[in-house]
Amino acid sequence: MNLVKAALHFALPKLKIEESDRFLFFGPHPDDIEIGAGATAAKLAAMGKKVRFVVVTDGRFGSETTEPEKLAGIRKAEALESARLLGVDDVVFLSFSDGGFYDADELYRAMAAEVSAFRPDIIFAPDPCVTSEFHKDHLNVGRAAGSIACFAPYRGIMNEMGLHPAPVRAVAFFMTAKPDAFVRTGKYFRVQMKALSCHKSQFDEGNVIFTYLRLRSLNYGFRKLSLHAEAFRLLSQTELHCLPERGK
């Protein structure tokens, strides 16, 4: 650890996710929140926290055998059933087209409007800085979420978009290669698996994603002396620009 990074570590201690009250989860597709942070969302909901899911695209191109318009409807129903099992009944669908067929600025503004309306403490989204991630929707949503988290508290910037500021404290990136914040999920891992099973248009019971999530959960749990855990790259307001050492 270099001197600058060490100083930042002590000057800017990490937030504890569970100590906040309002959480907004952005999923590029109807199953991404469950994959990236489903157990955490279930735990927060069970704790009585305010949790909202925002599904950004309709997932219409997630099958080679089902027509896109029909699949979009199927995936919306699956997402609602899955969220219900996680204890979340506040779900918003922005209904942009899967596959990046939208204007990135329009997507950014729509996501910013959700942040302005819900006023979350912490925003969750996929990490756009993973070197192996090339899905346009994941990259667009992650980048937009980070930028919105940075600008949300600034009245002038939000007013320029016709929105009110929001007291966002941090962004928590899931599906990350550089986790630095962990949530012990314990029994909520089983809830996550049941919720993911709702997405029958995408996964059958033998899909490798279930094995991957089990191994990931056990690995993070071992690191935190727990049976199961989920991990995030957590950046506070102060860390969202000009501090590259926090991103290493």
N, C-alpha and C positions, 0 to 999 in steps of 0.2 A: 504494500500500500504506500503510494507516494505521499509527500507531506500535504499537498493540497487536498487530496482525497481524504486523508486522515482528518484534516481540519474540518472538512465538510461533514464528515461522518459524525463528529461531535457537535458541530454548530447546527446541523440540520437533521436531527433524529427522525427516523421514519415514523410516519403515522401508523397507528394500529387500526386496520380496516374495520374491525367489529365495533370500535368505539364511536364511529360515525352513525348517522341516523337515516340518511336518504341516499339511495343507490340507483343509478341509471345504467342499465346494461344495454349496449349496442351490439346486435348480432348482424353480421353481413347477410347471413342466410337463416332460414327458420330453425336450424339445428345448432348453430355455432355457439350460442350462449350455453347450451347444455353441455357441449363438448368442452368448451374452454373454462367454464365457471359454474356449472350446474349445481355442484354440491355446495359451493359457497353461497349461491343465490338461495338455495333451500335453507341453509343454516340462518342466513340473515332474515329471511321471511319468518322462520320459526321463532326468531328472537323478537319479533314484533317490529322490525325495521320496515321502512317504506321502500318498496322495491318496484321498479318499473322496467319492463322489457321493451325495447324498441327493435323490431325486426326490419332491417333496412331494405332488403330486396325480397322479391317473391319466390326465388328459388326455382323459377320456371324451367330452367335447363338442367335440372338435377336428375334427369332420367332420359334414356335413349328409347324408351318404349311408350311413354305417356306424353300426349300432346301438351305443349307448354302451358296453355291457358287452363287446361284441366288440372295439370300438376300444381299450378300455383294455388288453386283452391284447395287441393288435397293437403298441400304443405301448410297452408294457413290453419286448417283444422287440426293437423298434427301438432303444430306449435302451440295452439291454445290448450289442447289436452295435456301436452308436456308441461307447460307453465303451471297449469292447475295442480299437477302432481308435485311440482316444486313448491307449491304454496303461493304462487304469484297469479293474481287475477287482473293485474294491470298490465295489459299488453297492447302496444301500438304497432301498426303495420304501415310503413311508409310506402311500400309497394313499388319501389323502383325495380326496373328490370334486372334480373340476374345477368351476370356476364359483363357488367360494365357499360351497358347500353343506356347511358344517362349522362347528363351534364354534371361534372364533378362539383361545380359551384352550386348548382341547384341542390345536390345531395348535401353539401356542406350546410347550406342555409336551412334545409329541412331538419337536419340533425341539431343545429344550433337552436332552432325553434323549440325542439323537445327539451333541450337543456334549460332554456329560458322558462318554459312552462312548468317543468317539474322541480327545478332548483335543487339538484342533487349536491350532496357533499362530495361524493366520489363517482366518477364515470368509469365504467368498464368497457373495454373494446379489445380486439385482437392487436397484438404487437405488430406494427408495420415495419419494424427494423430487424426482422428475422431474415437471415440471408437465404434461407431455403423457401421463403414464402413468395409466390409469384401470382397468386390469384388476385386479379384486379380489384374485386369487391372487398377482399380482406385488407388490401393495402389502402384503398380509398377510405374505407370506414375507419381504420386505425389512425391514419394521418389526420383525417377530419376530426376525430375525437380528441386527439392530442392538441390540435390547434384550438378547438373550441374550449377545451379545459383551460388553456392558457389565457384566452381572451374573455371568457364568460364573466369574470367579475368587473370588467371594464365597461362602465356605463356608456362612454362615448362610442366605443367600437360596437357594442350590442345595439345601441340606438341607431347606428348607421344601417343596421339590418332590420330596423323596425321592431326590435326586441328589447326586453328588459334584461338587465344583468342578473347573473346567478352566482351564488356564493360557493363555487366549486373549489374544493380544497386540494383535489388530486385526481390523477387518472391512473387506473390500475390496468395494465396491459396483460391479457391472458394469451395463451398459446405463445409464450415467450421462451427464448433460449437463455435469458439472463434474469432469472427470478431473484428478487430480493425482499419479497414480502410473502408470508405464508399464512394460510388459514387452516387450522385443524378442522377437518370435516367429519371424522368419525362415522357415525351412523348415516350421515347424509350422503355418503358415497352410494349407498344402496338406493336412495331416492333418486339420485342422479341417473343411475343405470335404468331404473324403471321409466324415468322421464325420457331418456334417450330412446328407449324401446318404442315409444309412441311414434317415432319417425320411421314408420314401416316402409314408406316410399323410398327411403335411403338406405336402411340397414335391416338385415335379418339378424336373428339371434347369434349366428356364427360369425358375424362380421368382425374383422380384425380390430376395429375401433374399440370394441368392448375390452379386448385383451390389453390394448395399448393404454386405455384409461385406467384399468386396474393396476397395471405396472407403474404408471405415472403417479397414481395416487399413493401407492405403497412406498414408492421411492421418496416422494416429498414427505410422506408421513414419517418415514425412518429419520429423515433429516430434522424433523421437529419433534421427535420422540412421541409420535402418535401413530395410530394404525393407518389413518388416511389423512391426506392434506392436499390442498391446491396451492399453486404458486403464481405470483404476479410480479411484473416489473412496475413498481409503484413510484410515481413522480409527483411531488407536491407542487403547488403553484410556484414556489421559489426555484424549483429544479427544472422547470419546463423550458427554460432558455438560458443561454450564457454560462452554463455549468457543465461542460462536457465530461468532467471527471465523474459525475454522478451516473453517466450512461455506460461506464466501463464495467 
